[in-house]
Amino acid sequence: MSRRRTYTRRCSGPGYCRETSTIEYTARRELEHVPKDWKCPRHAAPDEWMTRTNRETTTVLELQPRYLDRPLPGQEPRLLGYFWGPPGGRASHGSVSGPGFRALGDNFPPGTRLTVTATITLPGPPEDTTS
């Protein structure tokens, strides 16, 4: 039995980031399609992270029909179903959910848009109780 090895790469985002990605492999050829540069989730999509200065974010998903990628020659493309994805992007989820909502693609017509907004509300300053 071959020995499993690990390939570790550090986040290539700006500044010094301590995040790493570890990939287990047996043969070196398994790493041929692994990009050398990798960014942690915080650096890959920094505008999605909630912070004290970025307290609100909104995303939109659109319901799109998805067809079988490679129909047989002479056949019409076969509808797989309706999937959520970014407008103009590849839709990949038949159902989406988060805290307080769930949406199944089959329940809505194509072109339906789901807008999800998250807002952080910081507590107010503590009240002065000394009198």
Backbone torsions as a table, in degrees:
resi	resn	phi	psi	omega
1	MET	NA	135.7	-178.0
2	SER	-74.5	149.4	-179.7
3	ARG	-82.1	132.7	176.4
4	ARG	-79.1	136.7	178.5
5	ARG	-120.3	167.9	177.8
6	THR	-123.9	142.9	175.5
7	TYR	-117.2	121.4	-177.9
8	THR	-115.3	134.4	176.3
9	ARG	-130.7	142.4	-179.2
10	ARG	-90.5	150.5	177.9
11	CYS	-56.0	133.5	-179.7
12	SER	-98.3	17.4	178.8
13	GLY	-67.8	172.4	-178.4
14	PRO	-66.1	148.6	178.9
15	GLY	73.0	-165.7	-179.7
16	TYR	-95.8	118.9	177.9
17	CYS	-123.4	132.7	-177.1
18	ARG	-89.9	-1.7	-178.9
19	GLU	-68.8	142.4	177.5
20	THR	-133.7	159.0	175.0
21	SER	-118.3	129.6	-179.8
22	THR	-117.7	127.4	-178.5
23	ILE	-120.8	128.6	176.4
24	GLU	-90.4	140.9	179.0
25	TYR	-149.5	158.8	176.7
26	THR	-105.7	-48.0	-179.8
27	ALA	-114.4	144.0	-178.0
28	ARG	-56.1	-31.4	-178.8
29	ARG	-63.5	-20.7	177.3
30	GLU	-65.4	-19.2	-177.9
31	LEU	-94.7	-0.3	-175.9
32	GLU	-58.4	-34.7	-176.5
33	HIS	-100.1	7.5	179.3
34	VAL	-88.8	118.0	179.7
35	PRO	-62.8	141.1	178.4
36	LYS	-68.9	-43.3	178.2
37	ASP	-84.0	133.2	-179.8
38	TRP	-142.8	141.0	176.1
39	LYS	-118.4	136.7	176.4
40	CYS	-65.0	164.2	-178.6
41	PRO	-55.4	-34.9	-179.4
42	ARG	-66.4	-38.1	-179.4
43	HIS	-89.4	-21.7	178.8
44	ALA	-72.5	-34.1	-179.9
45	ALA	-141.2	68.9	-174.1
46	PRO	-63.5	-28.8	-178.8
47	ASP	-74.4	-11.0	178.0
48	GLU	-87.3	-14.8	-176.5
49	TRP	-82.2	130.3	178.9
50	MET	-80.9	131.5	178.4
51	THR	-139.0	178.8	176.9
52	ARG	-63.0	-29.9	179.7
53	THR	-94.7	-22.3	176.8
54	ASN	-113.9	83.1	-171.9
55	ARG	-96.6	2.2	177.6
56	GLU	-145.6	138.9	175.9
57	THR	-142.1	146.7	180.0
58	THR	-133.2	140.3	175.1
59	THR	-133.7	150.5	-179.5
60	VAL	-122.3	132.6	173.3
61	LEU	-118.0	143.0	179.8
62	GLU	-119.6	139.2	179.5
63	LEU	-82.0	124.0	-175.6
64	GLN	-131.0	146.4	174.1
65	PRO	-71.6	144.3	178.1
66	ARG	-127.2	132.8	-176.2
67	TYR	-112.5	158.7	175.0
68	LEU	-56.7	128.2	-173.8
69	ASP	-59.3	-42.9	-175.1
70	ARG	-130.6	87.6	177.1
71	PRO	-69.3	158.9	177.4
72	LEU	-65.6	150.4	-180.0
73	PRO	-54.9	134.8	179.5
74	GLY	84.5	-4.4	-180.0
75	GLN	-103.3	149.7	174.8
76	GLU	-72.4	149.2	175.4
77	PRO	-58.2	138.8	-177.8
78	ARG	-98.4	127.9	178.9
79	LEU	-69.6	124.1	176.7
80	LEU	-87.1	-30.8	-178.4
81	GLY	150.7	-167.7	-179.4
82	TYR	-112.1	132.5	-172.5
83	PHE	-132.0	148.5	178.0
84	TRP	-86.7	141.4	175.6
85	GLY	-168.2	173.1	179.0
86	PRO	-66.1	144.1	179.1
87	PRO	-56.1	127.9	-179.1
88	GLY	81.5	-5.2	-179.4
89	GLY	-106.5	-177.4	-179.7
90	ARG	-81.2	122.5	178.4
91	ALA	-81.9	134.9	-174.4
92	SER	-136.7	-3.5	-176.1
93	HIS	-121.7	122.7	177.9
94	GLY	-75.7	-25.6	175.2
95	SER	-138.4	147.1	177.0
96	VAL	-130.8	150.8	178.4
97	SER	-155.5	162.4	176.9
98	GLY	-162.5	-175.5	179.3
99	PRO	-61.2	113.7	175.7
100	GLY	92.2	0.6	177.4
101	PHE	-150.6	153.1	173.9
102	ARG	-146.7	138.5	179.4
103	ALA	-141.2	121.0	178.1
104	LEU	-98.1	126.3	-175.7
105	GLY	-57.2	-35.7	-177.6
106	ASP	-67.1	-12.1	-178.7
107	ASN	-88.0	-2.5	-174.0
108	PHE	-134.9	157.0	178.2
109	PRO	-78.9	155.5	177.2
110	PRO	-56.4	145.4	-178.9
111	GLY	94.1	-10.2	177.0
112	THR	-61.5	137.9	178.5
113	ARG	-112.8	136.2	176.1
114	LEU	-111.8	119.3	179.1
115	THR	-109.3	122.1	-179.6
116	VAL	-115.8	126.3	179.1
117	THR	-121.7	132.8	175.5
118	ALA	-118.1	134.7	-179.1
119	THR	-130.5	134.3	174.6
120	ILE	-98.3	128.8	175.7
121	THR	-114.3	112.8	-179.8
122	LEU	-79.1	149.1	177.8
123	PRO	-67.7	151.5	177.0
124	GLY	-72.7	171.1	178.2
125	PRO	-63.5	146.7	179.2
126	PRO	-62.3	144.4	179.7
127	GLU	-75.2	144.2	177.3
128	ASP	-83.7	114.5	-177.7
129	THR	-100.9	5.1	178.7
130	THR	-87.6	125.2	176.7
131	SER	-134.2	NA	NA
